[in-house]
Amino acid sequence: MSRFLIAASALSLASAAPAATSWIPTSPLVQIGDDLDIFTDSSLAVETTDNLYSQAAGRSATFFTISPGITLEYGRETGLEVILLARRGFVEFTDSALRDLDDQRDFLSGKVRFSTGGPLTISLDSSYRETARNDDLASQGITGAVIGANLLRQANYSHALDADYRLSEKVQIGVGVSRAYNHYKDPTVVVNGALQTFNTNALTETDVVSVPVDIEYQAFEKLWFGFRYLREQADYEAAPYFDSSGALRPALPGRLTKDFYGLTTRGQLTESGKLNATARVGWLQFQNEGAASDSVPSWSVSLNHVLTERLSHNLTLSRDVTASSTGGQNDSTAYTYGLTMANAIEGLSLNLSVTRNETEALNAGVLTPVDTMVYTLGADFKYNEHLTFNAGYNFTDSRIASNPDGNFNSNTFTLSAAFRY
C-alpha cells in the first residue's frame, strides 16, 4: 500500500503548486532528433463500489490502481506517424478478504498512419488489454449462479487495418479488415456441494473477423454520403473447462456469420456547423451455424449538437446482432444521451450520460431479454499540460424479466489522476 501513498502524496504536492509549474521541464521526457518523442504516461486511481461482482447480492469493495506507462511518438503530424503505448496496472484491494484479487493488468497499443497528402491513406491499429470485470457478461444475462462470486479475467486482442483511396475529387473508397478475440485467464474453482467446476465452464471465447467496404460521395464541402457492405464472421472457441464429476465439455457451436448492407452519411448537417452526424442505416442478414438464417434492420447513428459556446449534447442510437459469451447471439438495441459542459470554469469540464441497452440473448433456443440502464456523471480538470484529474459516478441497473433473481444494481465512484511528461 505504501507505493500508492507515495504516488498520491506526489500528486497532491503537484496540485498544490502554482499553475505556472515553472519547475517542470518542457515535455517530452526524451526527444531524439526532430521526430521521436518519449513520454511517461501514467495514472493513479481509486475506485469504490457496492457491487464488485455485478450480482443480485452486492459485495462492496475499494481498490487502488497505479499504472506506470510510457509512450513513444514518431513523426507526429507528418506523412508517417507511429504511436506506441505500454502500461501496466497494479491493482490492490483494501479489504484483506479480497487480497486474492490483487493483480497486474497490462495494456499495449500501437498505431501507424501513412498519409502523405496523396489519394491513399493507410492506418494500422493494434492493442492488447487485460481486464477483470463481470458487467459485460451481466448485460448478456449471465448471473452469479453461472459464474459464481468471482471476477472473470480476460485477455482482449484487437487488430485493424484500413485503407482509404480518393478515386476523384468527390469519390472515395475505403476497405478494411479487423480481428478481435479474447481469452479467459486464471479460471477459479466454483464449489457447489461435492461438485467443483471452473467459473468459465458455461462460457465460450470468440474470434471475430470483419471486412468493411465503403464507397462515399462528397455532396457538399463538409458532408459525405455513401454505401457500406460489411462481412463478419465470429468463431466460437473453448473457454477453460473443468468438472470434478468427469462430465465432458458440451459441444460448441461453430460460428456466427453476418452480412450488412446500408447507407451512410458523415459531416455537418447544417451550414453553421453546429449539428454533425455519423450514421449508417441498413439491413443485416445473419446465421448461427446449425440454425436458420434471419435478418433484421440494423443501424448506428450518432448526432452531436452545439447548444452554446460551452454546452453541447449528443444522441447515439444503435442496433446490432453479435456473438455472445455463451455460444449464442445477442440482439442489442442501445440509446445514449450525453450532455457536456466544456470549461465550466477554466480547465474544468462536466459531463453526464444516460444509456439504455435492450438485449435479447439467444442461447440453445432459450431467449433471455435483459434491460440495462446506466447513468454516468463525470468531471475532468486539466491542471496543466502534464497533469489532469478525473472524478466519476456510475449507477447501473440491470433487469432480467424471465429471471428476477438475476437482477442487480451497482453504484461506483472513481477518482483518478493522469500524468504525462
N, C-alpha and C positions, 0 to 999 in steps of 0.2 A: 504494500500500500504506500510505502514511503516514496516510491518513484512518482506516484500520482500527486502526492502532496507537494513534492518539489516542483513538478511541472505547473501545478495550479498556482503556487506561490510566484513562480516566474511570470506567469501570465498576469497575475494581479499586479505585480510591480510594473509590468509594461503598461497596463491600463491606467495606472496612477501617474504615469509620466506625462509631461506636456505633449500636446498633439504634434508639435513640431518634430519630436523624436530625432533631434539632430545627432544624437549619439549613435543612431543606427546607420551603418554604411549603406550606400546605394545598392539596391538589388540589381543583379542576381548575386548569389553566393560566389560563384566562379564563372568567369567568362573566358572562353578560349577562342581567339580570333574574333571575327566580326559576326559569326553565325551560330556558335554553340554557347548556350547559357545553361547553367546548372543551378537549380533552386532546392532549398529544403522545402518540403511541402507536408506539414504535419498538423495534427489536431488532437484535442483533448475534449472528451465528452463525458457527462454523467447522465444516466437515464434511470427513471423510476417508473414502475408500472404496477398496477394492481392485478394484472393477469398475464404473467410471463408466458404461459403455455397456450394461450388462446383457447381456453376451455370453459365449460359451464362453471366449474369450481375454480375460481381465480386463485392464483398464487402470487403474492406480492414479491417484488424484487427490486433492488437497486444495484447498478453496476457502473463501473468506470471503464472507459476505453481510451487508451492512449495510442496514437497511430503515427509513429515517425515515418517519414517518407522522403522521396527525392524525385525531382522532375528534371528531365533533360529536354531542351527545346533547341532544335536545329533549323536554321533558315526561316525563322518566323516572318510571315508576310512576304515570302519570296516564292519563286516558282516551285521549289521543292521544300515542303515543310514536314518536319518529323517531331513528334512529341511522345516521350516515353515517361511513364509514371510507375513507381514501385512503392508500395506502402504495406506495413504490417501492423495490424491492430492487436494490442494486448488487452484482453478483457478480464476484469476482476470483479467478482460479486462481493458485496459487503456482508452478506449473510453466510456464516460458516456452513450452514446446512446445504448451501448451493455451490460450495467451493469446487465440487467436481465438474461444474460448468465453466470454470475459468479456462480460457483457451487463447489461441492466437489465430488470427484470420488474415489471410493475405489478399491483397488486391494488386493486380498488374494490368496495365493497359498500354496500348500503343496506337498511334495514328500517323499515317503517312498521306500527304496530299500533294498531288502533282498538278499544277496549273500554271502554265507559262503565258497565259493570255491568248492562246490559240483556241481552236474549236474543241480540243479534248481536255477533259478534267477527270482525273482518276483519284480515288480515295480508298484507303485500306484502314479498317478499324479492327482491333482485336483486344479482348480483355479476359481476365480470369478473376473470379471473385469467390471467396468463401463466405458462407452465411450460416447462421444458426437461428432459425425462426420457424414459426408454425402458422402465422396468419395467412400466408399464401395458400397453404393447404386447407385451412379452416374455411376460406372463401369457396372451396370446392365441396364443402360438406363433410370433410374428413374430421372426425371428432376424436376426443381423448380415448373413447372406447376402442379406437382403431390403433392409435399410435402411443397410447399411454401418457403418463405425466413426465414428459421429457422434451428436449429440443431436438429438432431434426437438423443435422449439419449437412450442408451441400457444397460441392464444388461446381461452380457455374462457368461455362466457357461460351464465348461469343466471338464470331469472326465474320466480317463483311467486306466485300469488295464491290465498289460501284464505279461505273464509267459513264460519263455524260459527253455526248458529242453534238455540237451545233451543226446541223445539216445546212442551214441557211441563216439569214439574219433573224428569222422569226420561228424557225422549226428546230426542235432539239429532241434527241432520243437518249434515253437512259436505260442501261442494263446493269443488273446486279446479281450477286449470289451471296448468300449468307448461311451460316451454320451456327446453331445454338444447341448445346446439350448440357446435361447435368449428371453428377454422380453423388450418391449419398455416402457420407463418410462417417466412420466411427459409430456404427449402429450400437444401440444399447439393448439390453435384455429386458423384456417385459414379462413379469411373473404373474400368472393367473392360476392360482392353486398349484397343482403339480405341473402345469404346462408352462414352458418357457419359450418365448419367441423373440425375434428381433422387432424393434419398433418400425422397421422398414418392410415387414413381411407383406403388408397389403398394398405396397407402393411399387410403381414402375418408374424407370428413368426414360426420358425422351431425347431423341436426337432429331432435330428439325432442320431441314434444308429448304431454303426459299429462293426462288428465282423471279424477281420482278422485271417487267419490261414496261417502260413509259414512253409515250410519244406526246410532246407538248407543243402548243402553238401560242406565241406571244401576241395576243389580240390587242393589248394596249401596252403602254410603256411599262407599267408595273403590275400587269395581270396576265396570267397564263391559264390556258385551258388544255385538257389533254385526255388521253385514254390510258388505262393501266390494265395489264394482264399479269396475274401472279400465280405461279405454280408452287405448291408447298407440299412437302412430304415429311411426316413425323413418324419415325420408327420407335416402337416401344422396346425397351431393354430391361433386363432383370436388375432389380434393386437387391442389396444384400439380404439373404434369406437364411433363417434358422428356425427349426421346430424340434423341440426336445422329444416329441412323440414320434418323430421319424416321418411325419407326413411330407409328401412331395410338394414341391412348388406348383401352384396352379399354372395352367398353360397361359402364356401371354398372347395377347392379340398381336397381329403383325404390324400394321401401320395405318395411319390416317392420311389420306390424300385430299388436297383441296385445289380448286381452280376458281380464281376470282376474275371477273370481267367488270370494269366500271369506268366512269367518267371522273376526271379530276379537275381541280382548279386551285390556284395559289396566287397570293398577292393582295393588292389593295382593291377593295370593293367600292371605295368612294374616292372622289377627287381629292378630298382633304387628307387622305391617308390615315384617318382615324379608325377605320374599320378594315381589318385584314382577315383573310381566311386561308386555311389549308384544308382541302376536302377531297375525299374520294367516295363515291357512292355507286353501288352496282349490285351484282348478283354473285353468290357464292355456291358452288357445287362441291360436295364433299362425300367421302365414303370411308367408313371404318372397315377394314378388311374383315370379310365374313358377314358383313351386314349390307343391307340395301343402300344404294346411294340416295342422297337427299339434296335439297337446295333451299336457300333462304336469302332474303335481302341482306346486304352487308354494307356497313358504312364506317367512316372515320372522318368526323367533321370538327374543326377547331376554329372558333371565331374569337377575335380579340378586338375590343373596342376601347379607345382612349376617351375617357369622360372629361378629364381636366388635365392640366399640366402634370399633376402628381397622381391622379387617380385613374386606374384602368380596370377593366374586368374582362373575363373570358368565359366561354362556354365550350365544352368538349363533349361530343356525343360519339359513341362507337358501338358496333355490334360485330362479333366475330365468333367463329367456332374453332376451338383449339383442342389439342390433345391434353388429356388430364393425367394427373399423377397416379390414378388408379387403373390405367389402361383403357379408359373410356374417352369421352369427349365432353367439352364444356361449351354450351351455347350461352355467351355472355353479352349482356347489354349494359352499358355504363353511361352515366350522365354526371358531369362535373361542372360546377360553377365556382369561379375563383374571382377574388377581388384583391387588388394590390394598391397600396399607397406608397409611392416612392418618395424618399426624402421627407417623411412626415416631420422630422427635424433633421438637421444636417447629419448625413451619414446613416440615418435610421429609416428602414423600410418595414412596412407591416403588410401581412397577407392573411387571407382566410380562404378556405375552400370547403365545399360540400360535395361529396361523391355518393351516388347510389349505384350499386352494382347488383344486377339481377342475373343470376347464373342458374342454368338448368344443367346439372351434372348427370350424364347418362353413363351407367356402368353396368355391364352384364344384364341389360334390358331394364334396369331399375332407374327411374328418373327421380332426381333429388333437387328440388328448387331451393336455392339459397339466396336470401335477400340481405345485402350488407350496406349499412350506412357508415360513412367515415366523415368526421368533422375535424378540421385542422386549423389551428391558429399559429402564426409564426411571426417572429421579429428578427430582423437582420441588422446588425450595426457594424459599419465599416469604420474602425478606429483610425486606420491609416492604410497605406497600400500594402502593408505587411500583415496586419492583424485584423481579424473580423470575429464578431461574437454572434451567436445564434441562440434563440430560445423558441421552444415549440411545445404545443399541447395537441394531443390526438385522442379523439374518442371514437371507438369502433363499436358498432352494434350489429351483430350477425344473427340471423334467424333462419331456421330450417323448419318449414311448416310441417313436414312429414315426420320430424324427429325433434320435438321441442327440447328434449334432454341435451341436444347438441347446441342449443342457443348459447351465445355468450356476448359479453361486452367488456371493454377494457378502456382504461384511462392511462395515458402515457405522457410524462413530462420529460423534456430533454433540454439540457444546457450544454453548449459547446463553444469552443474557440478554435480558430484555424490560423496557423502561422505560415506565411510563405515569404521566403527571403532568398 
